Structure formats: structure tokens, C-alpha cells
Amino acid sequence: MKDVARQQCLVLVIDHQPLFLEALAKVVATIPQVRVAKHLLRGNLEEIGDAPADVVILDPFEGAEFRCEHVEKARRLWPLSRLMVLTDCDEPDAVISALAYGAHAFVLKVEPEETIRAAVELVCRGAAAFSLPMAASIAGRVALPLMVPSLPAPTARGLSPREVEVMQLVARGYTDPEIGKLLKISARTVQRHITNILNKLDCRTRSQAVAQVIGAAAPLARKGRT
């Protein structure tokens, strides 16, 4: 019989706020092939011990201060896990610090539930995820393209080379005008490419398209575990 548990992505959700922790756990649990564990952080991260996790979601923002040491400790405690920062802190320096300590995603808690869910799914699939305001604020300071895995060959998804370029930038959090500037095309042309991409992939939203393409390259499953 096939071991279903090995195909699941185990997400550990850690937060200081009980109500938000419960709400976030419920959102994450709706993602297919994801199993969620939760932990209320009352002190040191090390109190959690060696809880297994493929993805760790953490808010290092404590007492009006972004605690980089929480990110650093999370990286030490879960060296093989993907780390997602989900926080109220919207300071560009906080994003840079989180990335420096090994975070793969930085998403704001004020985002809509659908956006947070899509971000978690992307991280589970091996991609990076950033709230658009944060991505825009650090675009010139951090090499975000290095954080995102390569998309599949164009022929694998029926996309043209230009459409793949557009998808890569959409996945990295760039806006239509920013994509147009980078590719030296108009924002209207970018929108036309995205419409074609959605039609080809039979998707209604950009998040669905990104998840579908990246998911084809990096399955939603635990890796390197026995």
C-alpha cells in the first residue's frame, strides 16, 4: 500500500497570538497534501524541541521589535526546512535581515486570507513568496531571482519563452509596470501575456498559475525524509 503520509508536506505554524495561530492553522489545513502542526510561542523557540517540519511559519515580531534571533534560531533548529516569515512588521530592513538568516518568504499578516494561503502553498512547493509591498521595497537591494527555482521548459507547459519570463517575474512579486520595465515592453503587453498564460493553464488567478507551474517543477511533498 502506498504511504500517503510521505507525500504530505508537514507545516509547523508558530505564533505569539493564540487567536491568529488557530486561524492560520485552519487556513493552512485547507491546502491539499498539507498536514499542519501548531505551537504557541510563549518564550524561546527551543522549547518546541525537535518537532519535525518541512515548512516552518514564524512571526519574529515581538514587543514592537523584529527579533532576528528568532529567525536565526529557527534556521538552526530546522536546517532542512523552508522558513516563512508571516508578520505585521513591514520594514524593508526586516525583510533583508530575514533573508540573511535563511528565510524563503516574507508575507504580511494584513494580506487577505487567500493571499496568505497561496503564499504558504508556494513555499510548500519550493518557491519564494513575498507580499508585493515588501518585494517592491527591496527589489533593488536583494537578488530575489536567486530565491526562486527555475520554471519548467516552455514546451512542458505550452508556454512561450516570453510567457515563461513573465511567469518568473510574477512569481517573484513584481507588478505589471515593473515587469514591463524589466522586459522592455508595455504594461498592457504584460497583461496580454498574463491573459494568454491563464488561458493556456486554465487558471482564474495569477496565484493559481504560479502554483501550477512551480508545482510541476517541485512537487508538494516531503523531500529527503524516510
Secondary structure, 3 states (H helix, E strand, C coil): CCCHHHHCEEEEEEECCHHHHHHHHHHHHCCCCEEEEEEECCCCHHHHCCCCCCEEEECCEECCEECHHHHHHHHHHCCCCEEEEEECCCCHHHHHHHHHCCCCEEEECCCCHHHHHHHHHHHHCCCCEECHHHHHHHCCCCCHHHHCCCCCCHHHHCCCHHHHHHHHHHHCCCCHHHHHHHHCCCHHHHHHHHHHHHHHHCCCCHHHHHHHHHHHHCCCCCCCCC
